[in-house]
Amino acid sequence: MKERVRAVLVTADDTMLVIRRTKPGIPVYWVLPGGGVEESDESREAALHREIHEEIAGKADIVRLLHTMESDEERQLFYLARIATWSFEDRTGPEFSAEGRGEYALEEIPLTVEGLDGIDLKPEEIAHVLRDAIGADTLGAGVGV
């Protein structure tokens, strides 16, 4: 089964970093930074650190596992993390230069229900998890939100 890791990256300003995806013929949508776990990764957390470095040249402090989604083909693990520095211009991930992958743009959105309602975050399940956690005020433990 393929495994993917993604991060809800909370900034010092209590915003969340998301990647806006623009592909020809598809409505714009947003995803959380992350990607596939590789055999060479020592752990899922190590894979997440690698992906954050590749995608946004950032270094994050992982707080906790927030949510897991599983299908027959794939398991996605969503982590809550704090991030202080990043540089989208210094990203190194291979997907950014791949032909036909569309555009990637890093954005900061308020970590609020209104902020989430302003974007089409994929997968939809994590958007619902985040809305519920914000509404119940359960994201704050350990991240200062």
C-alpha positions as CSV (number, residue, x, y, z in Angstrom):
1,M,0.0,0.0,0.0
2,K,1.3,3.4,-0.9
3,E,1.8,5.9,1.9
4,R,1.7,9.6,1.8
5,V,2.4,12.2,4.5
6,R,1.1,15.7,4.6
7,A,1.4,18.6,7.1
8,V,-0.9,21.2,8.5
9,L,1.9,23.8,8.8
10,V,1.0,26.5,11.3
11,T,3.1,29.7,11.1
12,A,4.0,32.1,14.0
13,D,1.1,34.3,12.7
14,D,-1.4,31.4,13.2
15,T,-1.9,31.0,9.5
16,M,-1.6,27.8,7.6
17,L,0.6,27.1,4.6
18,V,-1.2,25.6,1.6
19,I,-0.2,25.0,-2.0
20,R,-2.6,26.3,-4.7
21,R,-2.7,23.9,-7.7
22,T,-3.6,25.2,-11.1
23,K,-3.9,22.6,-13.9
24,P,-5.3,23.1,-17.4
25,G,-9.0,22.2,-17.6
26,I,-9.4,21.6,-13.8
27,P,-10.8,24.1,-11.3
28,V,-8.1,25.6,-9.0
29,Y,-7.7,23.6,-5.7
30,W,-5.3,23.7,-2.7
31,V,-3.3,20.9,-1.0
32,L,-1.2,20.6,2.1
33,P,2.6,20.2,1.7
34,G,3.8,16.6,1.6
35,G,4.1,13.6,-0.6
36,G,5.0,9.9,-0.8
37,V,6.9,7.9,1.7
38,E,10.0,6.4,0.1
39,E,11.8,3.2,1.0
40,S,14.9,5.2,1.9
41,D,12.9,7.3,4.5
42,E,13.7,6.1,8.1
43,S,10.1,6.9,9.2
44,R,7.0,8.6,8.2
45,E,8.1,11.7,10.1
46,A,11.4,11.6,8.3
47,A,9.5,11.5,5.0
48,L,7.5,14.5,6.0
49,H,10.6,16.5,6.9
50,R,12.1,15.6,3.5
51,E,8.9,16.6,1.7
52,I,8.7,19.9,3.5
53,H,12.3,20.6,2.7
54,E,11.8,19.7,-1.0
55,E,8.5,21.6,-1.5
56,I,9.0,24.8,0.5
57,A,12.7,24.7,1.7
58,G,11.3,24.7,5.2
59,K,12.0,23.1,8.5
60,A,9.0,22.1,10.7
61,D,8.5,20.8,14.2
62,I,6.0,18.0,14.1
63,V,3.5,18.3,16.9
64,R,1.4,15.2,16.4
65,L,-0.5,13.0,14.0
66,L,-3.8,14.7,13.3
67,H,-5.7,12.4,11.0
68,T,-5.3,9.2,8.9
69,M,-7.2,8.5,5.7
70,E,-7.1,5.0,4.2
71,S,-8.4,3.4,1.0
72,D,-7.5,0.1,-0.7
73,E,-4.6,1.6,-2.5
74,E,-3.3,4.4,-0.3
75,R,-2.9,5.6,3.3
76,Q,-2.5,9.3,3.9
77,L,-1.2,10.6,7.3
78,F,-1.8,14.2,8.2
79,Y,0.4,15.8,10.8
80,L,0.0,19.0,12.7
81,A,3.3,20.9,12.7
82,R,4.8,24.4,13.5
83,I,6.9,26.1,10.9
84,A,9.0,29.2,11.4
85,T,11.0,29.6,8.1
86,W,10.4,28.6,4.5
87,S,11.4,29.7,1.0
88,F,9.1,28.7,-1.8
89,E,11.7,30.0,-4.3
90,D,14.3,27.5,-3.0
91,R,12.1,24.4,-3.3
92,T,13.8,21.4,-4.9
93,G,11.0,18.9,-5.4
94,P,11.1,17.1,-8.8
95,E,7.4,17.7,-9.4
96,F,7.9,21.5,-9.9
97,S,9.9,21.0,-13.1
98,A,7.8,18.0,-14.5
99,E,6.1,18.8,-17.8
100,G,2.3,19.0,-17.6
101,R,2.0,19.2,-13.8
102,G,0.5,22.7,-13.8
103,E,1.4,25.5,-11.4
104,Y,2.2,25.4,-7.7
105,A,1.9,28.5,-5.6
106,L,2.4,28.7,-1.8
107,E,-0.1,30.7,0.1
108,E,-0.8,31.5,3.7
109,I,-4.5,31.4,4.8
110,P,-6.0,32.2,8.2
111,L,-6.3,29.0,10.3
112,T,-10.0,29.7,10.8
113,V,-13.2,28.2,9.4
114,E,-13.6,31.3,7.2
115,G,-10.1,30.8,5.9
116,L,-10.8,27.2,5.0
117,D,-14.2,28.1,3.5
118,G,-12.3,30.5,1.1
119,I,-10.4,27.7,-0.6
120,D,-11.1,24.3,-2.1
121,L,-8.8,22.2,0.1
122,K,-8.2,18.6,-1.1
123,P,-8.9,16.0,0.0
124,E,-12.3,17.2,1.2
125,E,-12.0,14.9,4.3
126,I,-9.1,16.8,5.7
127,A,-10.9,20.1,5.2
128,H,-13.8,18.7,7.3
129,V,-11.4,17.5,10.0
130,L,-9.7,20.9,10.2
131,R,-13.1,22.7,10.3
132,D,-14.2,20.4,13.2
133,A,-10.9,20.8,15.1
134,I,-11.0,24.6,14.7
135,G,-14.6,24.7,15.8
136,A,-13.9,22.5,18.8
137,D,-10.6,24.4,19.5
138,T,-8.6,21.2,19.6
139,L,-5.7,22.3,17.3
140,G,-4.2,24.5,19.9
141,A,-2.4,21.9,22.1
142,G,1.2,22.3,21.5
143,V,1.1,24.7,18.5
144,G,-0.1,28.0,20.1
145,V,-3.1,28.3,17.9
